[in-house]
Each structure stands twice: as structure tokens, then as C-alpha cells.
Amino acid sequence: MNETFHVTHRGFLSEDDHRVLSLLYLPMMKRDAYSLYIFLNSLTDAQKKRSIDYPLPFLYDALSLNPESFKEARVQLEAAQLLKTFDANAYTFEIQKPLNAEDFFQKSPFIPYLRTIISKERLADLKHHLMPVNKISGKDVSAPFSAIYPSLKPYNKLPETSESIVFEVAFEIEDVLSRVPKTILKDDERTPSFKQNIKQLIYIFSLSEDDLKTVIIDAKKTLKDLSFEALSERASHHVRQDAPPVKDAYNLYYFKKRHPVDILKDITGSHLPKAEMAMVEKIIREAGLPLEVISVLMAYVLSELNGQMPHITYFEKVIGQWHRNKVKDAESAIAMIKKGKAVRNQKKTSKKPDTDIDWFKDYLNEKDAQNG
């Protein structure tokens, strides 16, 4: 394991960069990751754009991190495309600049995740605050690139940027697009950029082929817009609307498609108080677990406590256990719960659970019967 590191970057952060970081990136990551990013950026020399070599314990001491929490913070930055790590005789941490506000809202895959953390109204406020206010009017009559710089080599298309995020999908997008009428989605709208946005949506929302077709048509008819922001809004609406009601929740589809907030509303039968909503948002933001796992978590905890919302430390205890056991999806979360029940082998309480939440225990019993 390397014990030293140095930092490089491609340019210092501007005031706008800092605003985007604090208002858009920070809500999606733990505070340790944000602190690590700012600290690493401060180590680089203004002239050389590189730091001297430091021992890794220097980082741990400066930020009160241990090796495990440092790695977790580093991986968060890497996933957010804010850091690249190169492993040689020493670590090289290359600072990446954040997206500008316009690209973040219109092209990035982060907006759907941000919507799970802050309200739609607050997100609109941020967009109004960060986006350019005065747009230039008039026809652009500037000379094109090709007027001075002719092609050196013929290309069928521009090469893909190495900075782009690659999203693997399980089916052919062209097959889905071929089933969308051209009266709705015209040929000139089926651009490489549009298809990249589609790949992001499929990954983020786990869309099926039929889901994707519905989302595209819905975005075009309802919003008359095919930007990533519009598509992700309709995808989020479709996923939440399409989730089955609680009475039909005896399958994993429920947990995969139902938002944690909706899970709690199904169980309690009411809107959540502001304090409980804030706690759920904090868990979503800081747990480091997929939404489907947090949905199972909510159902499990409230089932165990007969519908009572516990203090956040109770959730944190379960989250910590699930992290240690590498729970990554709804299936492994359910398996973990069943394993815990088998190990404890506790007697059932004489008090019958409320029928509104008993479905989760019924779900486990039904799965046991199917496997038995």
C-alpha cells in the first residue's frame, strides 16, 4: 500500500466553482468528501500546479479521518467526477473542476439524485440563483472553426471525450427508439447527446424498455422538451407513479420502484411531519445506500417498531450493520433481515402489529414459504 501522495490540478477554482460545489455537489456527498476536496485543492502550488509529496497520515490527521473513512470520501469524489486517482509508487490525486451550473442542470446525471435530497421548490431556487441571468440575443454571426482550421483527417463523427461518464445498459436503445413514432420523436432529435441522456436515465432509474418509451413520449407530449432535466423529471414521475400500492407489495418490484418517502406514507397512511421528513432526507443523503435499500430499511424499521418512527441513531445502527455486510440492493437487504431473524430466533410479541404495517412481515413469511 502506498504511504505518500501528491496533488495536481488543471486550474484553480473560481468563485462560481465554489458556489456550484457548495450548493449542488455538497448535498449529494458526505461532509468528509467535500472537506477532502477543498483540502487537497489547497495543497497545490500556484505556479507548478502540483503539491509536494506528503505522507498519507498527514491527510488523516488534518481531516480527522481514518484509512477507511478517507477511502470512502475519496471514492465519493471519484464517482462525482471531481477527483482522479493514479496509483504508482505514490498516489497522485488529480483535482477535477466541477461542472458549471448550466451543464450541471442540463447535461449531468446528478439532478435525479439531487431531487431525492432537496425539494423541487428549493432546486428551482438554486437554478434561478446559479444559471446565467442575461442571455445574449441576436443571431450568432461568428466565423466557424472550419473557416480557419480545415480538417486534417476525415471523421464520420467527433470523437467521444475521455471525460464523459460511461453508462452500460442492458438493451439496445435503437430498438426502443424505433418503436417511438417519428411524429413524436423526429429524426433530428435522435442525436448522440440525446441517446447519452437516455443511457443515464436507464441506469439511474432502472428503466425497462417499455418504461423508457413511456418516459420519452411523456416528456415530449407533457413538457415538449427532451433535455436531460425534462426527461429525468418524467422518469422520476413515472417510477413513483408506477410503483404498486402497499396492498400489492409482496414483491421486490415494490421496493425497487417506490421512493422511501412514499414507503413511509404507505405504512403510516399520512403525510410525514417536517422533522421526520428532514430525518429521511438526511438518511438518503448520508447513508451511502441505493434508494431501494433505504426503502427496505424504512419498511423494516417501522415494522419492527410497530409503526413508530425512532431516533436517527436506530437507523444508523442498522445502516452500519448493512454496510459491514455489503448490502447493495433490495434483495440483499431482505436476505440480511431474514438472516437476522433466524439468528435472534426471538419469540413473537403477544401484541399484534398494526395491520397497516404487518404486510412487511407477511412478505417475509411468504418468501420463506416459497423457498421452503
C-alpha angles and dihedrals in degrees: 000000000000115000100190137056144178132199132229132178142183098232140335121278117262126218089259090052090054091050092051091047095051098039103036110018100036096062089057097052139050118265091247090063093050092047091049091052094050092044095049091048090053093056097065122100114245094225103036096034086221135095128226118258115280132186113249092238086066088067093046093051096043095051099029091243133144122214093265096049090044091054091048091052092046093051091050090055092046092051090049089053091242096115139032120199123205120191118209129121085322133013117265113202110197112198114222120204116241121250116268115253095259094053091043092057099037107032112017126097091223101084096080090053092047089053089062090057107040131031125265090245093052091048090053089051091052092049091051090047097048106032120090110272102198112054117193113248129205135059117305106240097169117135112260124243091253092061090077105012113055122198114279094193130013114253127189088209140355113277118256114258115250089225094064119110114243118223118190116210130195099227140037112273091202090062090056094045091051088063093053109092114246088228086069102032111030124208093250090055093058093084128155088251091053091049091050089053089051091054090053091051093049090052098043098044100028090236122189122217091264091046091053094049091050092049094051094049092044093050092049096045099037103034100016086221134110099188117129089251093055094043093049091049091054091043091053090047092048095048094049094042093046095053113111120250118259094261089063095044099116095115140063091250088077093059094041094051103033120085115232091244090054090048090057092047089051091051099042096034092223144075116279120252114247093252092054092044090053090051092051091049090050091051092049090048099045108025094082090218131122116261092249090058092049089050090056089045092055093048093046098047095046090046091052091049097043094249097313117134108231131207114282091252089070090058091045091055091055092042091053091051092049092049091052089051092047097241105183107162144017092272095056091043091056090046090052092052092049091048091051092050091051093049095047093042089187122177116254115258115250091233110091113230119244111273090233091068101026090090092082093058089043088053092055092045091050091051090049090052092049092050093044 
